[in-house]
Amino acid sequence: MINIYGFPLSSPTNKVLYVINYLDVPYEYHHINLALGDNHKPEYLKINPYAKIPAINDGDFNLAESNAITRYLASKYNSELYPQDIKKRAIIDQWLDYASQHIMIPFSKIMFNTYFYKLAKLAPDERSLQDGYTFLSKNLPIVEFKLSEYTYIAGNELSLADFAMLASMDTAELSKVDLSVYPCITAWRDKLKGQSFYLKCHNSYTESFHTIMQKIDI
Ligand SMILES: N[C@@H](CCC(=O)N[C@@H](CS)C(=O)NCC(=O)O)C(=O)O
């Protein structure tokens, strides 16, 4: 049984959950409460010594980094989400990196400076907030162009890159980034969000966010 350690407001965690639910293999989810510092407890540091979530444990094997985890899961279960062909893999890897570096990070800048720093009683950084919006205004059109030519992020087949990109964009509504100006992204996203792998995780990130924020002890 695969153990997944994560936190529901973490986009990298949701990426892993989307993939494992799509693969439809059994797993056990362990809530690592970042607000209480569960990620720094000795038992978790045995799973991931650098204290970040998500991570997985599969028997005597531990692994962190959401992209590495999804590659491992797809490879373990021989999934076409990460095919054997090295050129197809390389293109998927390219878009996994693009989603992490050029979409998830700018959205994180917005989320931290709009919501999470306030929780930690830290002052927002206006420059970092604006960088988030500026980078997305440059980087989202690249994704829109790709989806105007192809059905999915890495080509005409669904791949790990779609799950990474989907999770990276989950905070769009809370971030007040209007994705409706990108019709191909919107149609692709709506199609994936209606699928069972997504609905098994949540109805939407926004709904989870509001539910969790209402609880003091997250
Ligand atoms: N590149 C990593 C990012 C992991 C990461 O930054 N996780 C955050 C939550 S989204 C975390 O563990 N933060 C806790 C901390 O820094 O103490 C991945 O894709 O898994």
The ligand as an SDF file (V2000), in Angstrom:
LIG
                    3D

 20 19  0  0  0  0  0  0  0  0999 V2000
    9.0050   21.1940   -5.3710 N   0  0  0  0  0  0  0  0  0  0  0  0
    8.2510   20.5970   -4.3090 C   0  0  0  0  0  0  0  0  0  0  0  0
    7.5970   21.7050   -3.4890 C   0  0  0  0  0  0  0  0  0  0  0  0
    7.1860   21.1770   -2.1250 C   0  0  0  0  0  0  0  0  0  0  0  0
    6.7490   22.3170   -1.2280 C   0  0  0  0  0  0  0  0  0  0  0  0
    7.2430   23.4740   -1.3280 O   0  0  0  0  0  0  0  0  0  0  0  0
    5.8280   21.9950   -0.3200 N   0  0  0  0  0  0  0  0  0  0  0  0
    5.3540   22.9800    0.6210 C   0  0  0  0  0  0  0  0  0  0  0  0
    3.8220   22.9520    0.6510 C   0  0  0  0  0  0  0  0  0  0  0  0
    3.1570   23.3300   -0.9370 S   0  0  0  0  0  0  0  0  0  0  0  0
    5.8360   22.6280    2.0020 C   0  0  0  0  0  0  0  0  0  0  0  0
    6.0880   21.4840    2.3200 O   0  0  0  0  0  0  0  0  0  0  0  0
    5.9810   23.6430    2.8780 N   0  0  0  0  0  0  0  0  0  0  0  0
    6.3150   23.4220    4.2510 C   0  0  0  0  0  0  0  0  0  0  0  0
    7.5230   24.1550    4.6910 C   0  0  0  0  0  0  0  0  0  0  0  0
    8.2190   24.7420    3.8490 O   0  0  0  0  0  0  0  0  0  0  0  0
    7.7870   24.1420    5.9110 O   0  0  0  0  0  0  0  0  0  0  0  0
    7.2070   19.6110   -4.8760 C   0  0  0  0  0  0  0  0  0  0  0  0
    6.7870   19.7960   -6.0160 O   0  0  0  0  0  0  0  0  0  0  0  0
    6.8660   18.6430   -4.1820 O   0  0  0  0  0  0  0  0  0  0  0  0
  1  2  1  0
  2  3  1  0
  2 18  1  0
  3  4  1  0
  4  5  1  0
  5  6  2  0
  5  7  1  0
  7  8  1  0
  8  9  1  0
  8 11  1  0
  9 10  1  0
 11 12  2  0
 11 13  1  0
 13 14  1  0
 14 15  1  0
 15 16  2  0
 15 17  1  0
 18 19  2  0
 18 20  1  0
M  END
$$$$
